[in-house]
């Protein structure tokens, strides 16, 4: 039953705290205006967070995946998940094939299967061909690689600090690989095509 008692609950969307004085939701570095569905100041990381400097993350009401089974094709996975040390920058290509982004020895980008036991599969071969084509045609995909690369370098360096031996070596190697990827993608974007 409703006793008429008032319970103040200041927590809002993940990571937000309601500010009584302003009516806004405090989100660590800036305030969110719920009635507008956006932040009141620009993203402190600038364009690295995307072209809309005021947006909140994708719609938290409509974009749900309670079982964790959904994925977005061509979207580079967030380096925060921890598997970036093992797989490098990776994403799902059409058909649910998980591919890794790699720098090639010619100053370009190539793609490999992220899960070694699937090597040589016709499905993987097709996904790699599609990824190469998509990389050439879609600047948003290339920019997503650049955005996640920056985050991934920090993630693997933090990981390297906690590890020893071969895991530390792998993490340090990944950080160099990510920098090579960024350099090659930027070179590609500057030239407007293949290197």
N, C-alpha and C positions, 0 to 999 in steps of 0.2 A: 504494500500500500504506500501511497505517497503521503508522508507525514508533513510535507511542506518545509522540511529542513533543507537548508542550502549547503551543498558540498562544493567547495572550490577545487576544481581540477585544472591546474595550470599547464599540464602537458598537452601538446597538440601533435601535429604530424611528426614523424620520426625526427628527433633532433631539435624540436622546437619547444619553446617555453613561452606561455602567454604573458605579455607585459601589460599589467593593469593600467599603467599611466598612459601608454600610447595606444592601446588596443591592438597592437601588432604582435606578431609572433617572433621572438628572438631566436636566431638560428646561428649562434656562435660568432659569425663575422658580420652579419647584417640582419635587417628586419624584413619579415615577410608580411605582406598585406593580404589576408585571406579573402577579403571582399573583392579584390582585384585578381587574385590568383597569381601573384608575382611579387618579387622583392622590390623594395623601395629604393635600393641603391644597386649600382652595377656589381657584377661578380668580381671579387677581388683578384681572381686569376685572369681576368680579361677575356680575350677571345679564345684562350685555351679551353674554356668551359663551353664553348659553342658560340654561335653568332647572336643568340638572344641573351644579352647580358643581364636580363632581369628575370628570366624564367626559373621556376622551381623545377625539380626533376620531372620526368614524364608523369602524367596524371596518375597519382597514387590511388585513385578510386577506380579508374578504368583499366589501368595496367596492372593486373594482378596475376599471380602464378603460384597458388597455394601449394602445389605439388612440386614445383621447380622443374616442370617438364617443358616449358615453353622456351624458345630461344628466338633471337632476331638474326636473320641471315645477314651476313657481312658486317655485323657489329663486333668490333674487337672486344674481347672479354676484359673486364676490369682487372688490373693487376693486383688488386687487393685480395683476391681469392687465394693466393699462395701458390697456385700451380704454374705461375709465370716463370718460376725458376726452372721447373722441369720442361715445360712446353714452349717457353718464350711467348711472344705476342701471338695470340691465337684467336680463332673465330670459327663460326659455323658457316660453311658454304651450303648451297642448296642440297637437299637430300640428307641434311644432318651430319655431313662429314666435317670433322673438326680438323682445321688446317692451321699450321704455324707460318708466320711471316719470317723470312730470312733474307739477309743481304746476300747478293751473289758476288762473285769475284770480278764482275765487270762494272761495278758501281750501280747495279740495279737491285731489283727485288725479285725474289722467287718464293714459292710456297711449297711446303712439305706437309706430309700427314703428321698430325699432332700425336697420334696414337700409333706407336711403332708396329704393333701386330697387324695393322691394316695395310702395310706397305704392299704395293703392287696390285691392289684391288682395282678393278675397272672403275668402280664408283669413285675411288680416290683420284685416279688419273683424270677422270672427267671433271671432278671438283677443282683440281689444280688448274686445268685449262680454263674453266669458268672464272676462277679467281684471277688469273693473269689478265683475262679480258676485262673483268670488272675493275681491276686496278688501273688499267689504261684509261677507261672511260669515265670513272666516277671519282671526282675530286673529293667528295664527302668521305668516301672510303679511305682515300689517302690521308685526309685530314684527321680522320678517326685514328689511323695508325700513328700519326704524329702526336696527337693528344695523349693517347694511351702510352706511347713510348716514354714521354716525360714522367708520367706517373710510375711506369714500370722500372725505370732506372732507380728511383728512390726506393721502391719496394724491394728490389733485389739487393741493393746495397745495405738496406736495413737487415735483410735476411742474412747477408754475408757476415755481418757483425756478430750474429748469434751462432753461426756455424763454425766448424773446423774442417780441415782436410779437404776431401773431394767436393763436398757440398759447398764449401766456401769458394773453391776454385770455380765450380759451375756457376755460382751466383755472380762472381766477378766477371767471368766470361760472358754471361748474359748481359751485364751492364755495358760491356764493350759492343756486343752485338746490337743492342738497342740503339746505341749512338750511331753505329754504322747504318742501321735501318733508317734512322731519322735523316742522316746526311743524304742517303740515296733517294729517299722520298722527296726531300726538299729539292734535290738536284733535278729529279723528274718533274716536279711541279714548276720549277723555274724554266726548264727547257720546253715544257708543254708536251712531253711525250717520252718515248723510250730513250734510254741512254745507250 
